[in-house]
Amino acid sequence: MSDSLRLIRFTPRAGVPRTVHLVPPPARTGQPVTIGDYVRVLTALCGQQFAPGEAEMLSHASEDLCRRCAAAAAQPPSTGEQ
Ligand SMILES: [Zn+2]
């Protein structure tokens, strides 16, 4: 798994799962993203989106890592051939 992926989860809110998602760095997505400010929507590997102000970044993985993100991170970038 690449350590350049950011660990992102929703900020504490009632009814929202505390699952940790993996978000590619801006260099990979081409999106100008300011971590800590979140001027743009972040999209995790599994497709989960985080609007500005909804996400917080973690410095280490937790036990609640999103399984779809983990599976996506374990594979090389899609080239249409596995
Ligand atoms: Zn995910």
PDB file of the backbone (N, CA, C, O) and the ligand in Angstrom, with CONECT records:
HET     ZN  A 101       1
ATOM      1  N   MET A   1       0.849  -1.201   0.000  1.00  0.00           N
ATOM      2  CA  MET A   1       0.000   0.000   0.000  1.00  0.00           C
ATOM      3  C   MET A   1       0.885   1.252   0.000  1.00  0.00           C
ATOM      4  O   MET A   1       1.873   1.326   0.730  1.00  0.00           O
ATOM      5  N   SER A   2       0.527   2.198  -0.801  1.00  0.00           N
ATOM      6  CA  SER A   2       1.322   3.416  -0.875  1.00  0.00           C
ATOM      7  C   SER A   2       1.131   4.267   0.380  1.00  0.00           C
ATOM      8  O   SER A   2       0.013   4.439   0.864  1.00  0.00           O
ATOM      9  N   ASP A   3       2.219   4.784   0.887  1.00  0.00           N
ATOM     10  CA  ASP A   3       2.099   5.638   2.070  1.00  0.00           C
ATOM     11  C   ASP A   3       1.826   7.088   1.681  1.00  0.00           C
ATOM     12  O   ASP A   3       1.767   7.965   2.543  1.00  0.00           O
ATOM     13  N   SER A   4       1.660   7.336   0.393  1.00  0.00           N
ATOM     14  CA  SER A   4       1.348   8.693  -0.037  1.00  0.00           C
ATOM     15  C   SER A   4      -0.152   8.969   0.019  1.00  0.00           C
ATOM     16  O   SER A   4      -0.593  10.105  -0.154  1.00  0.00           O
ATOM     17  N   LEU A   5      -0.921   7.924   0.259  1.00  0.00           N
ATOM     18  CA  LEU A   5      -2.360   8.106   0.407  1.00  0.00           C
ATOM     19  C   LEU A   5      -2.665   8.766   1.745  1.00  0.00           C
ATOM     20  O   LEU A   5      -2.019   8.493   2.757  1.00  0.00           O
ATOM     21  N   ARG A   6      -3.652   9.628   1.722  1.00  0.00           N
ATOM     22  CA  ARG A   6      -4.034  10.309   2.952  1.00  0.00           C
ATOM     23  C   ARG A   6      -5.166   9.555   3.626  1.00  0.00           C
ATOM     24  O   ARG A   6      -6.057   9.018   2.968  1.00  0.00           O
ATOM     25  N   LEU A   7      -5.116   9.526   4.932  1.00  0.00           N
ATOM     26  CA  LEU A   7      -6.166   8.878   5.722  1.00  0.00           C
ATOM     27  C   LEU A   7      -7.182   9.938   6.116  1.00  0.00           C
ATOM     28  O   LEU A   7      -6.887  10.870   6.865  1.00  0.00           O
ATOM     29  N   ILE A   8      -8.386   9.765   5.587  1.00  0.00           N
ATOM     30  CA  ILE A   8      -9.426  10.775   5.790  1.00  0.00           C
ATOM     31  C   ILE A   8     -10.674  10.115   6.353  1.00  0.00           C
ATOM     32  O   ILE A   8     -11.049   9.018   5.937  1.00  0.00           O
ATOM     33  N   ARG A   9     -11.302  10.774   7.280  1.00  0.00           N
ATOM     34  CA  ARG A   9     -12.615  10.319   7.744  1.00  0.00           C
ATOM     35  C   ARG A   9     -13.478  11.541   8.043  1.00  0.00           C
ATOM     36  O   ARG A   9     -12.998  12.670   8.147  1.00  0.00           O
ATOM     37  N   PHE A  10     -14.764  11.265   8.175  1.00  0.00           N
ATOM     38  CA  PHE A  10     -15.678  12.356   8.475  1.00  0.00           C
ATOM     39  C   PHE A  10     -15.423  12.881   9.885  1.00  0.00           C
ATOM     40  O   PHE A  10     -15.058  12.126  10.785  1.00  0.00           O
ATOM     41  N   THR A  11     -15.613  14.146  10.056  1.00  0.00           N
ATOM     42  CA  THR A  11     -15.543  14.728  11.385  1.00  0.00           C
ATOM     43  C   THR A  11     -16.712  14.180  12.206  1.00  0.00           C
ATOM     44  O   THR A  11     -17.731  13.781  11.643  1.00  0.00           O
ATOM     45  N   PRO A  12     -16.571  14.161  13.525  1.00  0.00           N
ATOM     46  CA  PRO A  12     -17.614  13.552  14.371  1.00  0.00           C
ATOM     47  C   PRO A  12     -18.982  14.184  14.160  1.00  0.00           C
ATOM     48  O   PRO A  12     -19.170  15.387  14.340  1.00  0.00           O
ATOM     49  N   ARG A  13     -19.928  13.341  13.773  1.00  0.00           N
ATOM     50  CA  ARG A  13     -21.307  13.774  13.622  1.00  0.00           C
ATOM     51  C   ARG A  13     -22.193  12.594  13.965  1.00  0.00           C
ATOM     52  O   ARG A  13     -21.820  11.443  13.738  1.00  0.00           O
ATOM     53  N   ALA A  14     -23.332  12.869  14.494  1.00  0.00           N
ATOM     54  CA  ALA A  14     -24.252  11.795  14.851  1.00  0.00           C
ATOM     55  C   ALA A  14     -24.678  11.023  13.620  1.00  0.00           C
ATOM     56  O   ALA A  14     -25.064  11.614  12.612  1.00  0.00           O
ATOM     57  N   GLY A  15     -24.610   9.711  13.699  1.00  0.00           N
ATOM     58  CA  GLY A  15     -25.107   8.868  12.630  1.00  0.00           C
ATOM     59  C   GLY A  15     -24.149   8.657  11.483  1.00  0.00           C
ATOM     60  O   GLY A  15     -24.481   7.958  10.526  1.00  0.00           O
ATOM     61  N   VAL A  16     -22.961   9.246  11.554  1.00  0.00           N
ATOM     62  CA  VAL A  16     -21.997   9.086  10.473  1.00  0.00           C
ATOM     63  C   VAL A  16     -20.926   8.083  10.888  1.00  0.00           C
ATOM     64  O   VAL A  16     -20.292   8.253  11.929  1.00  0.00           O
ATOM     65  N   PRO A  17     -20.715   7.036  10.082  1.00  0.00           N
ATOM     66  CA  PRO A  17     -19.688   6.043  10.410  1.00  0.00           C
ATOM     67  C   PRO A  17     -18.307   6.685  10.490  1.00  0.00           C
ATOM     68  O   PRO A  17     -18.000   7.633   9.768  1.00  0.00           O
ATOM     69  N   ARG A  18     -17.481   6.143  11.390  1.00  0.00           N
ATOM     70  CA  ARG A  18     -16.136   6.694  11.571  1.00  0.00           C
ATOM     71  C   ARG A  18     -15.125   5.942  10.713  1.00  0.00           C
ATOM     72  O   ARG A  18     -13.941   5.882  11.043  1.00  0.00           O
ATOM     73  N   THR A  19     -15.598   5.374   9.620  1.00  0.00           N
ATOM     74  CA  THR A  19     -14.718   4.643   8.724  1.00  0.00           C
ATOM     75  C   THR A  19     -13.643   5.572   8.154  1.00  0.00           C
ATOM     76  O   THR A  19     -13.917   6.708   7.768  1.00  0.00           O
ATOM     77  N   VAL A  20     -12.414   5.053   8.113  1.00  0.00           N
ATOM     78  CA  VAL A  20     -11.296   5.815   7.564  1.00  0.00           C
ATOM     79  C   VAL A  20     -11.124   5.457   6.092  1.00  0.00           C
ATOM     80  O   VAL A  20     -10.996   4.281   5.749  1.00  0.00           O
ATOM     81  N   HIS A  21     -11.121   6.461   5.223  1.00  0.00           N
ATOM     82  CA  HIS A  21     -10.973   6.244   3.791  1.00  0.00           C
ATOM     83  C   HIS A  21      -9.596   6.713   3.336  1.00  0.00           C
ATOM     84  O   HIS A  21      -8.946   7.530   3.987  1.00  0.00           O
ATOM     85  N   LEU A  22      -9.178   6.171   2.202  1.00  0.00           N
ATOM     86  CA  LEU A  22      -7.896   6.547   1.617  1.00  0.00           C
ATOM     87  C   LEU A  22      -8.140   7.503   0.455  1.00  0.00           C
ATOM     88  O   LEU A  22      -8.893   7.200  -0.471  1.00  0.00           O
ATOM     89  N   VAL A  23      -7.495   8.651   0.522  1.00  0.00           N
ATOM     90  CA  VAL A  23      -7.654   9.664  -0.527  1.00  0.00           C
ATOM     91  C   VAL A  23      -6.319   9.865  -1.229  1.00  0.00           C
ATOM     92  O   VAL A  23      -5.311  10.127  -0.572  1.00  0.00           O
ATOM     93  N   PRO A  24      -6.295   9.747  -2.552  1.00  0.00           N
ATOM     94  CA  PRO A  24      -5.048   9.948  -3.285  1.00  0.00           C
ATOM     95  C   PRO A  24      -4.551  11.378  -3.121  1.00  0.00           C
ATOM     96  O   PRO A  24      -5.349  12.295  -2.926  1.00  0.00           O
ATOM     97  N   PRO A  25      -3.240  11.572  -3.198  1.00  0.00           N
ATOM     98  CA  PRO A  25      -2.686  12.926  -3.108  1.00  0.00           C
ATOM     99  C   PRO A  25      -3.116  13.751  -4.314  1.00  0.00           C
ATOM    100  O   PRO A  25      -3.432  13.186  -5.361  1.00  0.00           O
ATOM    101  N   PRO A  26      -3.133  15.060  -4.191  1.00  0.00           N
ATOM    102  CA  PRO A  26      -3.585  15.935  -5.283  1.00  0.00           C
ATOM    103  C   PRO A  26      -2.810  15.712  -6.575  1.00  0.00           C
ATOM    104  O   PRO A  26      -3.361  15.875  -7.664  1.00  0.00           O
ATOM    105  N   ALA A  27      -1.551  15.345  -6.464  1.00  0.00           N
ATOM    106  CA  ALA A  27      -0.735  15.149  -7.653  1.00  0.00           C
ATOM    107  C   ALA A  27      -1.304  14.047  -8.531  1.00  0.00           C
ATOM    108  O   ALA A  27      -1.145  14.074  -9.752  1.00  0.00           O
ATOM    109  N   ARG A  28      -1.969  13.076  -7.911  1.00  0.00           N
ATOM    110  CA  ARG A  28      -2.506  11.964  -8.665  1.00  0.00           C
ATOM    111  C   ARG A  28      -3.870  12.294  -9.274  1.00  0.00           C
ATOM    112  O   ARG A  28      -4.197  11.834 -10.368  1.00  0.00           O
ATOM    113  N   THR A  29      -4.647  13.078  -8.570  1.00  0.00           N
ATOM    114  CA  THR A  29      -5.991  13.375  -9.034  1.00  0.00           C
ATOM    115  C   THR A  29      -6.041  14.650  -9.872  1.00  0.00           C
ATOM    116  O   THR A  29      -6.998  14.870 -10.614  1.00  0.00           O
ATOM    117  N   GLY A  30      -5.021  15.480  -9.754  1.00  0.00           N
ATOM    118  CA  GLY A  30      -5.025  16.736 -10.476  1.00  0.00           C
ATOM    119  C   GLY A  30      -5.877  17.801  -9.824  1.00  0.00           C
ATOM    120  O   GLY A  30      -6.046  18.892 -10.370  1.00  0.00           O
ATOM    121  N   GLN A  31      -6.413  17.490  -8.656  1.00  0.00           N
ATOM    122  CA  GLN A  31      -7.242  18.459  -7.964  1.00  0.00           C
ATOM    123  C   GLN A  31      -6.390  19.275  -6.993  1.00  0.00           C
ATOM    124  O   GLN A  31      -5.632  18.704  -6.210  1.00  0.00           O
ATOM    125  N   PRO A  32      -6.502  20.565  -7.034  1.00  0.00           N
ATOM    126  CA  PRO A  32      -5.824  21.388  -6.031  1.00  0.00           C
ATOM    127  C   PRO A  32      -6.538  21.279  -4.697  1.00  0.00           C
ATOM    128  O   PRO A  32      -7.630  21.818  -4.519  1.00  0.00           O
ATOM    129  N   VAL A  33      -5.922  20.585  -3.769  1.00  0.00           N
ATOM    130  CA  VAL A  33      -6.551  20.347  -2.470  1.00  0.00           C
ATOM    131  C   VAL A  33      -5.632  20.857  -1.373  1.00  0.00           C
ATOM    132  O   VAL A  33      -4.437  20.564  -1.370  1.00  0.00           O
ATOM    133  N   THR A  34      -6.173  21.599  -0.468  1.00  0.00           N
ATOM    134  CA  THR A  34      -5.415  22.069   0.672  1.00  0.00           C
ATOM    135  C   THR A  34      -5.859  21.303   1.901  1.00  0.00           C
ATOM    136  O   THR A  34      -6.942  21.547   2.433  1.00  0.00           O
ATOM    137  N   ILE A  35      -5.025  20.374   2.356  1.00  0.00           N
ATOM    138  CA  ILE A  35      -5.364  19.602   3.542  1.00  0.00           C
ATOM    139  C   ILE A  35      -5.380  20.524   4.755  1.00  0.00           C
ATOM    140  O   ILE A  35      -4.469  21.329   4.949  1.00  0.00           O
ATOM    141  N   GLY A  36      -6.406  20.398   5.553  1.00  0.00           N
ATOM    142  CA  GLY A  36      -6.553  21.270   6.709  1.00  0.00           C
ATOM    143  C   GLY A  36      -7.459  22.444   6.408  1.00  0.00           C
ATOM    144  O   GLY A  36      -7.925  23.132   7.316  1.00  0.00           O
ATOM    145  N   ASP A  37      -7.702  22.665   5.154  1.00  0.00           N
ATOM    146  CA  ASP A  37      -8.573  23.762   4.743  1.00  0.00           C
ATOM    147  C   ASP A  37      -9.734  23.216   3.918  1.00  0.00           C
ATOM    148  O   ASP A  37     -10.867  23.686   4.020  1.00  0.00           O
ATOM    149  N   TYR A  38      -9.425  22.219   3.102  1.00  0.00           N
ATOM    150  CA  TYR A  38     -10.432  21.522   2.316  1.00  0.00           C
ATOM    151  C   TYR A  38     -11.253  22.463   1.457  1.00  0.00           C
ATOM    152  O   TYR A  38     -12.459  22.622   1.644  1.00  0.00           O
ATOM    153  N   VAL A  39     -10.564  23.079   0.512  1.00  0.00           N
ATOM    154  CA  VAL A  39     -11.250  24.013  -0.366  1.00  0.00           C
ATOM    155  C   VAL A  39     -12.005  23.283  -1.467  1.00  0.00           C
ATOM    156  O   VAL A  39     -12.869  23.866  -2.122  1.00  0.00           O
ATOM    157  N   ARG A  40     -11.682  22.009  -1.674  1.00  0.00           N
ATOM    158  CA  ARG A  40     -12.342  21.235  -2.714  1.00  0.00           C
ATOM    159  C   ARG A  40     -12.876  19.938  -2.118  1.00  0.00           C
ATOM    160  O   ARG A  40     -12.461  19.510  -1.042  1.00  0.00           O
ATOM    161  N   VAL A  41     -13.785  19.339  -2.827  1.00  0.00           N
ATOM    162  CA  VAL A  41     -14.289  18.032  -2.421  1.00  0.00           C
ATOM    163  C   VAL A  41     -13.192  16.994  -2.608  1.00  0.00           C
ATOM    164  O   VAL A  41     -12.532  16.950  -3.646  1.00  0.00           O
ATOM    165  N   LEU A  42     -13.011  16.170  -1.601  1.00  0.00           N
ATOM    166  CA  LEU A  42     -12.055  15.065  -1.685  1.00  0.00           C
ATOM    167  C   LEU A  42     -12.805  13.805  -2.079  1.00  0.00           C
ATOM    168  O   LEU A  42     -13.927  13.572  -1.631  1.00  0.00           O
ATOM    169  N   THR A  43     -12.176  12.994  -2.919  1.00  0.00           N
ATOM    170  CA  THR A  43     -12.784  11.731  -3.324  1.00  0.00           C
ATOM    171  C   THR A  43     -11.868  10.586  -2.936  1.00  0.00           C
ATOM    172  O   THR A  43     -10.718  10.527  -3.371  1.00  0.00           O
ATOM    173  N   ALA A  44     -12.379   9.676  -2.115  1.00  0.00           N
ATOM    174  CA  ALA A  44     -11.600   8.525  -1.686  1.00  0.00           C
ATOM    175  C   ALA A  44     -11.527   7.489  -2.799  1.00  0.00           C
ATOM    176  O   ALA A  44     -12.249   7.576  -3.792  1.00  0.00           O
ATOM    177  N   LEU A  45     -10.640   6.502  -2.619  1.00  0.00           N
ATOM    178  CA  LEU A  45     -10.469   5.459  -3.618  1.00  0.00           C
ATOM    179  C   LEU A  45     -11.762   4.701  -3.869  1.00  0.00           C
ATOM    180  O   LEU A  45     -11.996   4.227  -4.981  1.00  0.00           O
ATOM    181  N   CYS A  46     -12.599   4.582  -2.856  1.00  0.00           N
ATOM    182  CA  CYS A  46     -13.854   3.841  -2.994  1.00  0.00           C
ATOM    183  C   CYS A  46     -14.954   4.694  -3.598  1.00  0.00           C
ATOM    184  O   CYS A  46     -16.045   4.200  -3.880  1.00  0.00           O
ATOM    185  N   GLY A  47     -14.668   5.977  -3.796  1.00  0.00           N
ATOM    186  CA  GLY A  47     -15.668   6.852  -4.380  1.00  0.00           C
ATOM    187  C   GLY A  47     -16.375   7.739  -3.374  1.00  0.00           C
ATOM    188  O   GLY A  47     -17.144   8.625  -3.748  1.00  0.00           O
ATOM    189  N   GLN A  48     -16.113   7.501  -2.089  1.00  0.00           N
ATOM    190  CA  GLN A  48     -16.719   8.335  -1.050  1.00  0.00           C
ATOM    191  C   GLN A  48     -16.204   9.762  -1.179  1.00  0.00           C
ATOM    192  O   GLN A  48     -14.999   9.986  -1.285  1.00  0.00           O
ATOM    193  N   GLN A  49     -17.112  10.717  -1.169  1.00  0.00           N
ATOM    194  CA  GLN A  49     -16.721  12.107  -1.297  1.00  0.00           C
ATOM    195  C   GLN A  49     -16.879  12.832   0.029  1.00  0.00           C
ATOM    196  O   GLN A  49     -17.769  12.545   0.829  1.00  0.00           O
ATOM    197  N   PHE A  50     -15.978  13.781   0.225  1.00  0.00           N
ATOM    198  CA  PHE A  50     -16.000  14.598   1.430  1.00  0.00           C
ATOM    199  C   PHE A  50     -16.090  16.060   1.018  1.00  0.00           C
ATOM    200  O   PHE A  50     -15.217  16.574   0.319  1.00  0.00           O
ATOM    201  N   ALA A  51     -17.140  16.712   1.453  1.00  0.00           N
ATOM    202  CA  ALA A  51     -17.285  18.129   1.150  1.00  0.00           C
ATOM    203  C   ALA A  51     -16.403  18.941   2.095  1.00  0.00           C
ATOM    204  O   ALA A  51     -15.979  18.444   3.138  1.00  0.00           O
ATOM    205  N   PRO A  52     -16.129  20.204   1.721  1.00  0.00           N
ATOM    206  CA  PRO A  52     -15.328  21.052   2.598  1.00  0.00           C
ATOM    207  C   PRO A  52     -15.909  21.118   4.012  1.00  0.00           C
ATOM    208  O   PRO A  52     -17.104  21.346   4.194  1.00  0.00           O
ATOM    209  N   GLY A  53     -15.049  20.916   5.000  1.00  0.00           N
ATOM    210  CA  GLY A  53     -15.476  20.984   6.384  1.00  0.00           C
ATOM    211  C   GLY A  53     -15.989  19.670   6.946  1.00  0.00           C
ATOM    212  O   GLY A  53     -16.229  19.555   8.147  1.00  0.00           O
ATOM    213  N   GLU A  54     -16.157  18.676   6.075  1.00  0.00           N
ATOM    214  CA  GLU A  54     -16.689  17.395   6.543  1.00  0.00           C
ATOM    215  C   GLU A  54     -15.610  16.422   6.957  1.00  0.00           C
ATOM    216  O   GLU A  54     -15.887  15.464   7.678  1.00  0.00           O
ATOM    217  N   ALA A  55     -14.382  16.649   6.516  1.00  0.00           N
ATOM    218  CA  ALA A  55     -13.342  15.639   6.679  1.00  0.00           C
ATOM    219  C   ALA A  55     -12.257  16.091   7.647  1.00  0.00           C
ATOM    220  O   ALA A  55     -12.006  17.280   7.844  1.00  0.00           O
ATOM    221  N   GLU A  56     -11.628  15.078   8.241  1.00  0.00           N
ATOM    222  CA  GLU A  56     -10.436  15.334   9.039  1.00  0.00           C
ATOM    223  C   GLU A  56      -9.382  14.324   8.614  1.00  0.00           C
ATOM    224  O   GLU A  56      -9.707  13.196   8.242  1.00  0.00           O
ATOM    225  N   MET A  57      -8.110  14.736   8.672  1.00  0.00           N
ATOM    226  CA  MET A  57      -7.031  13.861   8.257  1.00  0.00           C
ATOM    227  C   MET A  57      -6.391  13.222   9.481  1.00  0.00           C
ATOM    228  O   MET A  57      -6.177  13.871  10.505  1.00  0.00           O
ATOM    229  N   LEU A  58      -6.091  11.932   9.348  1.00  0.00           N
ATOM    230  CA  LEU A  58      -5.461  11.200  10.436  1.00  0.00           C
ATOM    231  C   LEU A  58      -3.989  10.982  10.120  1.00  0.00           C
ATOM    232  O   LEU A  58      -3.601  10.923   8.953  1.00  0.00           O
ATOM    233  N   SER A  59      -3.178  10.864  11.148  1.00  0.00           N
ATOM    234  CA  SER A  59      -1.751  10.646  10.953  1.00  0.00           C
ATOM    235  C   SER A  59      -1.409   9.167  10.935  1.00  0.00           C
ATOM    236  O   SER A  59      -0.300   8.789  10.555  1.00  0.00           O
ATOM    237  N   HIS A  60      -2.349   8.330  11.341  1.00  0.00           N
ATOM    238  CA  HIS A  60      -2.098   6.900  11.341  1.00  0.00           C
ATOM    239  C   HIS A  60      -3.408   6.156  11.111  1.00  0.00           C
ATOM    240  O   HIS A  60      -4.492   6.674  11.377  1.00  0.00           O
ATOM    241  N   ALA A  61      -3.284   4.941  10.614  1.00  0.00           N
ATOM    242  CA  ALA A  61      -4.469   4.150  10.308  1.00  0.00           C
ATOM    243  C   ALA A  61      -5.142   3.685  11.589  1.00  0.00           C
ATOM    244  O   ALA A  61      -4.494   3.497  12.620  1.00  0.00           O
ATOM    245  N   SER A  62      -6.431   3.507  11.505  1.00  0.00           N
ATOM    246  CA  SER A  62      -7.170   2.957  12.630  1.00  0.00           C
ATOM    247  C   SER A  62      -7.736   1.600  12.229  1.00  0.00           C
ATOM    248  O   SER A  62      -7.522   1.127  11.113  1.00  0.00           O
ATOM    249  N   GLU A  63      -8.443   0.999  13.135  1.00  0.00           N
ATOM    250  CA  GLU A  63      -9.016  -0.315  12.841  1.00  0.00           C
ATOM    251  C   GLU A  63     -10.250  -0.208  11.953  1.00  0.00           C
ATOM    252  O   GLU A  63     -10.804  -1.219  11.523  1.00  0.00           O
ATOM    253  N   ASP A  64     -10.672   1.011  11.686  1.00  0.00           N
ATOM    254  CA  ASP A  64     -11.888   1.208  10.909  1.00  0.00           C
ATOM    255  C   ASP A  64     -11.604   1.582   9.463  1.00  0.00           C
ATOM    256  O   ASP A  64     -12.360   2.331   8.844  1.00  0.00           O
ATOM    257  N   LEU A  65     -10.497   1.050   8.925  1.00  0.00           N
ATOM    258  CA  LEU A  65     -10.149   1.361   7.546  1.00  0.00           C
ATOM    259  C   LEU A  65     -11.196   0.801   6.582  1.00  0.00           C
ATOM    260  O   LEU A  65     -11.612  -0.352   6.700  1.00  0.00           O
ATOM    261  N   CYS A  66     -11.607   1.623   5.644  1.00  0.00           N
ATOM    262  CA  CYS A  66     -12.592   1.220   4.636  1.00  0.00           C
ATOM    263  C   CYS A  66     -12.039   0.055   3.823  1.00  0.00           C
ATOM    264  O   CYS A  66     -10.941   0.134   3.273  1.00  0.00           O
ATOM    265  N   ARG A  67     -12.812  -1.026   3.754  1.00  0.00           N
ATOM    266  CA  ARG A  67     -12.328  -2.218   3.049  1.00  0.00           C
ATOM    267  C   ARG A  67     -12.230  -1.991   1.551  1.00  0.00           C
ATOM    268  O   ARG A  67     -11.338  -2.533   0.899  1.00  0.00           O
ATOM    269  N   ARG A  68     -13.133  -1.199   1.002  1.00  0.00           N
ATOM    270  CA  ARG A  68     -13.089  -0.920  -0.435  1.00  0.00           C
ATOM    271  C   ARG A  68     -11.880  -0.063  -0.771  1.00  0.00           C
ATOM    272  O   ARG A  68     -11.248  -0.262  -1.808  1.00  0.00           O
ATOM    273  N   CYS A  69     -11.557   0.875   0.083  1.00  0.00           N
ATOM    274  CA  CYS A  69     -10.361   1.694  -0.137  1.00  0.00           C
ATOM    275  C   CYS A  69      -9.111   0.830  -0.020  1.00  0.00           C
ATOM    276  O   CYS A  69      -8.191   0.958  -0.829  1.00  0.00           O
ATOM    277  N   ALA A  70      -9.070  -0.046   0.976  1.00  0.00           N
ATOM    278  CA  ALA A  70      -7.909  -0.898   1.187  1.00  0.00           C
ATOM    279  C   ALA A  70      -7.689  -1.811  -0.008  1.00  0.00           C
ATOM    280  O   ALA A  70      -6.555  -2.026  -0.436  1.00  0.00           O
ATOM    281  N   ALA A  71      -8.785  -2.349  -0.548  1.00  0.00           N
ATOM    282  CA  ALA A  71      -8.686  -3.231  -1.706  1.00  0.00           C
ATOM    283  C   ALA A  71      -8.182  -2.460  -2.918  1.00  0.00           C
ATOM    284  O   ALA A  71      -7.373  -2.971  -3.692  1.00  0.00           O
ATOM    285  N   ALA A  72      -8.659  -1.235  -3.080  1.00  0.00           N
ATOM    286  CA  ALA A  72      -8.243  -0.423  -4.222  1.00  0.00           C
ATOM    287  C   ALA A  72      -6.776  -0.035  -4.099  1.00  0.00           C
ATOM    288  O   ALA A  72      -6.063   0.022  -5.100  1.00  0.00           O
ATOM    289  N   ALA A  73      -6.322   0.230  -2.877  1.00  0.00           N
ATOM    290  CA  ALA A  73      -4.943   0.643  -2.667  1.00  0.00           C
ATOM    291  C   ALA A  73      -3.972  -0.516  -2.877  1.00  0.00           C
ATOM    292  O   ALA A  73      -2.801  -0.305  -3.194  1.00  0.00           O
ATOM    293  N   ALA A  74      -4.472  -1.751  -2.697  1.00  0.00           N
ATOM    294  CA  ALA A  74      -3.613  -2.917  -2.828  1.00  0.00           C
ATOM    295  C   ALA A  74      -3.365  -3.263  -4.294  1.00  0.00           C
ATOM    296  O   ALA A  74      -2.483  -4.062  -4.608  1.00  0.00           O
ATOM    297  N   GLN A  75      -4.146  -2.658  -5.188  1.00  0.00           N
ATOM    298  CA  GLN A  75      -3.986  -2.945  -6.614  1.00  0.00           C
ATOM    299  C   GLN A  75      -3.212  -1.828  -7.280  1.00  0.00           C
ATOM    300  O   GLN A  75      -3.273  -0.682  -6.835  1.00  0.00           O
ATOM    301  N   PRO A  76      -2.481  -2.143  -8.345  1.00  0.00           N
ATOM    302  CA  PRO A  76      -1.811  -1.100  -9.115  1.00  0.00           C
ATOM    303  C   PRO A  76      -2.840  -0.262  -9.845  1.00  0.00           C
ATOM    304  O   PRO A  76      -3.972  -0.709 -10.030  1.00  0.00           O
ATOM    305  N   PRO A  77      -2.478   0.949 -10.268  1.00  0.00           N
ATOM    306  CA  PRO A  77      -3.427   1.787 -11.010  1.00  0.00           C
ATOM    307  C   PRO A  77      -4.002   1.017 -12.193  1.00  0.00           C
ATOM    308  O   PRO A  77      -3.291   0.293 -12.890  1.00  0.00           O
ATOM    309  N   SER A  78      -5.297   1.189 -12.401  1.00  0.00           N
ATOM    310  CA  SER A  78      -5.980   0.438 -13.445  1.00  0.00           C
ATOM    311  C   SER A  78      -5.442   0.784 -14.828  1.00  0.00           C
ATOM    312  O   SER A  78      -5.351   1.954 -15.200  1.00  0.00           O
ATOM    313  N   THR A  79      -5.089  -0.253 -15.582  1.00  0.00           N
ATOM    314  CA  THR A  79      -4.652  -0.039 -16.958  1.00  0.00           C
ATOM    315  C   THR A  79      -5.563  -0.788 -17.923  1.00  0.00           C
ATOM    316  O   THR A  79      -5.286  -0.900 -19.117  1.00  0.00           O
ATOM    317  N   GLY A  80      -6.676  -1.305 -17.357  1.00  0.00           N
ATOM    318  CA  GLY A  80      -7.577  -2.071 -18.185  1.00  0.00           C
ATOM    319  C   GLY A  80      -7.126  -3.510 -18.327  1.00  0.00           C
ATOM    320  O   GLY A  80      -7.698  -4.287 -19.092  1.00  0.00           O
ATOM    321  N   GLU A  81      -6.074  -3.858 -17.563  1.00  0.00           N
ATOM    322  CA  GLU A  81      -5.556  -5.217 -17.637  1.00  0.00           C
ATOM    323  C   GLU A  81      -5.030  -5.595 -16.253  1.00  0.00           C
ATOM    324  O   GLU A  81      -4.304  -4.821 -15.630  1.00  0.00           O
ATOM    325  N   GLN A  82      -5.391  -6.766 -15.783  1.00  0.00           N
ATOM    326  CA  GLN A  82      -4.959  -7.178 -14.441  1.00  0.00           C
ATOM    327  C   GLN A  82      -3.930  -8.278 -14.520  1.00  0.00           C
ATOM    328  O   GLN A  82      -3.453  -8.751 -13.488  1.00  0.00           O
TER     329      GLN A  82
HETATM  330 ZN    ZN A 101     -13.412   4.131   1.329  1.00  0.00          ZN2+
END
